[in-house]
Amino acid sequence: MKQEFTISIYSENHVGLLNQVTTIFTRRHINIESLTTSESAIPGVHKFTIVVFTSRDTINKLLGQIERRIDVLKAFVFTAEEIIHQEVALYKVKTEALLNSNEIEKLVRQYGARILEVTNEYTVIEKTGHKEETQELFDKLDRFGVTQFVRSGRIAVTKLNQELLSNYLVKLDNDKSILD
């Protein structure tokens, strides 16, 4: 049975690693729904957050293939219940539409969005939330003529109290000390 999984991959920041990782998904004909990369809390370590729909068996095989990459330190997989996640969306509308009616202002308040910039020509609105929420606001704002729309990929943290990579690195260090 297919379900949504969020994969967190921790790696060194090396050229070509993103291509290597996405190739693993391509070979298995798995579409990446969302992908974000950034520095992690650990200096020198980057984090990839990837969202896919697949089966538990397939995701476990993918994890094994990802972790065999030399530059990958560790990869973890989570279900929606195990993480807290958000996306950011930006909507650009004509300022004229904002001034001609108070409907856009009502929508901004109703959806907990905020206005980032207002010029004579356009207004930029920001909404943080789940994909369904940002899409719903787009659908409502589009009645007024959204001229540009962009949504980020998922960013996520686990509901666990500790950083999994930090614990993994400490365990590796302890295992190395035992072998020395």
C-alpha positions in Angstrom: 0.0 0.0 0.0 1.4 3.4 -1.0 1.7 6.1 1.6 3.5 9.4 2.1 7.0 9.3 3.5 9.5 12.0 4.3 13.1 11.1 4.0 15.8 13.1 5.8 19.3 12.6 4.3 22.4 14.1 6.0 25.5 14.5 4.0 28.6 16.4 3.3 28.1 19.2 0.8 29.6 17.7 -2.4 28.9 18.5 -6.0 26.8 15.9 -7.7 25.3 14.2 -4.6 21.8 15.6 -5.4 22.0 14.0 -8.8 23.2 10.7 -7.4 20.3 10.7 -4.9 17.6 11.7 -7.4 18.8 9.0 -9.8 18.0 6.4 -7.1 14.4 7.5 -7.3 14.3 7.7 -11.1 15.6 4.2 -11.5 12.7 2.9 -9.4 10.2 5.2 -11.2 9.3 7.0 -7.9 8.3 10.6 -8.3 9.7 13.1 -5.8 6.8 15.2 -4.6 9.0 17.7 -2.7 12.7 18.2 -2.3 14.5 20.8 -0.2 18.2 21.1 0.8 19.9 23.3 3.4 22.6 23.4 5.9 21.8 21.4 9.1 22.4 22.4 12.7 25.8 20.5 12.5 28.5 22.6 10.8 29.6 21.1 7.5 26.6 18.8 7.2 23.7 19.4 4.8 20.2 18.0 5.0 18.0 16.9 2.1 14.2 16.6 2.9 12.4 14.5 0.2 8.7 13.6 0.1 7.5 10.6 -1.9 4.5 8.3 -2.1 5.5 4.6 -2.1 5.2 1.4 -0.1 7.1 0.6 3.1 9.0 -2.1 1.4 10.2 0.2 -1.4 11.1 3.0 1.0 13.3 0.7 3.0 15.1 -0.5 -0.1 15.6 3.2 -1.2 17.0 4.0 2.2 19.6 1.3 1.9 20.6 2.5 -1.6 20.9 6.1 -0.4 23.0 5.2 2.6 25.5 3.4 0.4 26.5 6.7 -1.2 29.9 7.7 0.0 29.0 11.3 0.9 25.8 10.3 2.8 26.3 10.2 6.5 22.9 8.8 7.4 19.3 8.7 6.1 16.1 8.5 8.1 12.5 7.9 7.0 9.3 9.2 8.6 5.6 9.0 8.2 3.5 12.2 8.5 2.6 11.3 12.1 6.3 11.3 13.1 7.2 14.8 12.0 6.1 18.4 12.1 6.3 20.0 8.7 5.5 23.2 6.8 5.8 24.8 3.4 6.0 28.5 2.5 4.0 30.0 -0.3 4.2 33.4 -1.9 1.4 35.0 -3.9 1.7 38.1 -6.0 -1.5 40.0 -6.8 -2.1 43.4 -8.4 -2.3 46.1 -5.7 -5.3 47.5 -7.5 -7.2 44.3 -6.5 -6.2 44.8 -2.9 -7.4 48.4 -2.9 -10.6 47.9 -4.8 -12.0 45.4 -2.2 -11.4 44.3 1.3 -11.8 40.6 0.3 -8.1 40.0 -0.1 -7.4 41.6 3.3 -10.1 39.3 4.8 -8.5 36.3 3.2 -5.0 37.3 4.5 -6.4 37.5 8.1 -8.6 34.4 7.8 -5.7 32.2 6.6 -3.1 33.6 8.9 -1.1 35.0 6.0 0.9 38.2 5.9 1.6 40.9 3.5 5.3 41.1 2.7 5.5 44.0 0.3 3.2 46.5 -1.3 4.1 48.6 -4.4 2.0 50.6 -6.7 1.9 47.6 -9.1 1.8 44.5 -6.9 1.4 43.1 -3.4 3.2 40.0 -2.2 1.5 37.8 0.4 3.1 35.0 2.3 1.4 31.9 3.8 3.1 29.2 5.9 1.3 25.9 6.3 0.7 22.5 4.8 0.3 22.1 1.0 -3.4 21.8 1.3 -3.7 25.1 3.2 -1.4 27.1 0.8 -3.3 25.6 -2.2 -6.6 26.6 -0.7 -5.5 30.2 -0.3 -4.2 30.2 -3.8 -7.6 29.0 -5.1 -9.3 31.9 -3.2 -6.8 34.6 -4.2 -6.8 33.5 -7.8 -10.3 35.0 -8.2 -8.6 38.3 -7.9 -5.8 37.4 -10.4 -2.7 35.9 -8.9 0.1 37.0 -11.2 2.8 34.8 -9.6 2.7 31.9 -7.2 5.4 29.8 -5.7 5.5 27.2 -3.0 8.6 25.8 -1.3 9.3 22.2 -0.7 8.6 20.6 2.7 10.7 21.4 5.7 10.4 19.1 8.7 11.6 18.3 12.2 10.9 15.0 14.0 8.6 14.8 17.0 11.4 13.1 18.9 13.2 15.1 21.6 16.7 14.6 20.1 18.4 15.1 16.8 18.8 11.7 15.3 22.0 12.5 13.4 23.7 13.8 16.5 22.9 10.6 18.3 24.1 8.5 15.4 27.4 10.4 15.2 27.9 10.0 19.0 27.3 6.2 18.6 29.8 6.0 15.8 32.4 7.9 17.8 31.8 5.6 20.8 32.0 2.5 18.6 35.3 3.8 17.1 36.7 4.4 20.6 35.9 0.8 21.6 37.7 -0.5 18.5 40.8 1.6 19.2 
